[in-house]
Amino acid sequence: MARKGSKSSGKLALHLALGSAGVGVLGGLLVAIAVVQNLSSGADAEAVSRAWLIGFGMVGLGAVLCAVGGWVLGGRIASRITEIGLAVSKLGRGGSEVKVRVGGTDEVAALGKSVQYLATDLAELLKS
């Protein structure tokens, strides 16, 4: 498991980046095909081949941008889940003083709040 405060960019980030890149490629190809089809009706062969080249360049750029966005988003989600996992591990080893940084209003934040409530209740139970 990663150390507290470290950035996690493991399998979740990789899968999200690859999936996002695939979507970027598919969307870019559809746009490139549509643009070239509209252009090819009245243009010469050189203009059409240049349009294909520009279209494939845009496909590559879109795939890279989507992959980077997926990698960053996946890394953020994974680091939050890793932090909650570390807190649960500490609770499992008998530690009752656990602090989980919670930010946001999504499902991961709700899980963090639940783990924090569990740790607080467990600490109170051990005191009594």
C-alpha positions in Angstrom: 0.0 0.0 0.0 1.2 3.5 -0.6 2.4 5.8 2.1 0.1 8.5 3.5 0.3 11.6 1.4 1.7 9.9 -1.7 0.1 10.2 -5.0 -1.4 7.0 -6.3 -1.5 6.5 -10.0 -1.8 2.8 -10.4 -4.3 0.5 -12.2 -7.3 2.8 -11.8 -5.6 5.7 -13.4 -4.2 3.6 -16.2 -7.5 2.0 -17.0 -9.3 5.4 -16.9 -6.6 6.9 -19.1 -6.7 4.1 -21.7 -10.5 4.2 -21.8 -10.5 8.0 -22.2 -8.0 7.8 -25.0 -10.1 5.2 -26.8 -13.1 7.5 -26.6 -10.9 10.4 -27.8 -9.8 8.4 -30.8 -13.3 7.3 -31.7 -14.7 10.8 -31.4 -11.8 12.3 -33.3 -12.2 9.8 -36.1 -15.9 10.5 -36.4 -15.2 14.2 -36.7 -12.4 13.7 -39.1 -14.5 11.5 -41.4 -17.4 14.0 -41.3 -15.1 17.0 -42.2 -13.3 15.1 -45.0 -16.7 13.9 -46.4 -17.9 17.5 -46.5 -14.7 18.7 -48.1 -14.3 16.0 -50.7 -17.3 16.9 -52.7 -15.7 19.9 -54.5 -12.0 19.8 -53.6 -9.0 18.3 -55.4 -7.2 15.2 -54.2 -4.3 17.2 -52.6 -6.8 19.1 -50.4 -8.5 15.9 -49.4 -5.2 14.2 -48.5 -4.2 17.3 -46.5 -7.6 17.2 -44.7 -7.0 13.5 -43.8 -3.6 14.4 -42.4 -5.0 17.2 -40.3 -7.8 15.0 -39.2 -5.5 12.3 -38.0 -3.4 14.9 -36.2 -6.5 16.1 -34.4 -7.4 12.5 -33.6 -4.0 12.0 -32.0 -4.2 15.3 -30.1 -7.7 14.4 -28.8 -6.5 11.0 -27.7 -3.6 12.4 -25.8 -5.7 15.1 -24.1 -8.3 12.6 -23.1 -5.7 10.2 -21.8 -4.0 12.9 -19.7 -7.3 13.9 -18.3 -8.2 10.3 -17.4 -4.8 9.8 -15.8 -5.1 12.9 -13.6 -8.7 12.1 -12.6 -7.9 8.4 -11.9 -4.9 9.4 -9.9 -6.9 11.8 -7.7 -9.6 9.2 -7.1 -7.1 6.5 -6.4 -5.1 8.6 -3.9 -8.3 9.3 -2.0 -9.3 5.7 -1.9 -5.7 4.7 -0.9 -5.9 7.1 2.1 -9.2 5.6 3.2 -7.6 2.1 2.9 -4.7 3.2 5.1 -7.1 4.4 7.7 -9.1 1.2 7.7 -5.8 -0.8 7.9 -4.8 1.2 10.9 -8.2 0.6 12.5 -7.8 -3.1 11.8 -4.5 -3.2 13.6 -6.0 -1.7 16.7 -5.4 2.0 16.2 -8.3 4.1 17.3 -6.9 7.6 16.5 -7.5 7.8 12.8 -8.0 10.9 10.8 -9.3 10.8 7.3 -9.2 14.0 5.3 -12.5 14.4 3.6 -13.3 16.8 0.9 -16.1 17.0 -1.6 -19.6 15.7 -1.8 -19.1 12.5 -3.9 -19.2 8.9 -2.9 -15.5 8.7 -1.9 -16.0 11.6 0.5 -19.1 9.9 2.0 -17.0 6.7 2.5 -14.3 8.8 4.2 -16.9 10.4 6.5 -18.2 7.0 7.4 -14.7 5.7 8.2 -14.1 8.8 10.3 -17.4 8.2 12.2 -16.4 4.6 12.7 -13.0 5.6 14.1 -14.6 8.2 16.4 -17.2 5.7 17.7 -14.5 3.1 18.2 -12.3 5.5 20.2 -15.2 6.4 22.4 -16.1 2.7 22.9 -12.5 1.9 23.9 -12.4 4.8 26.4 -15.5 3.5 28.2 
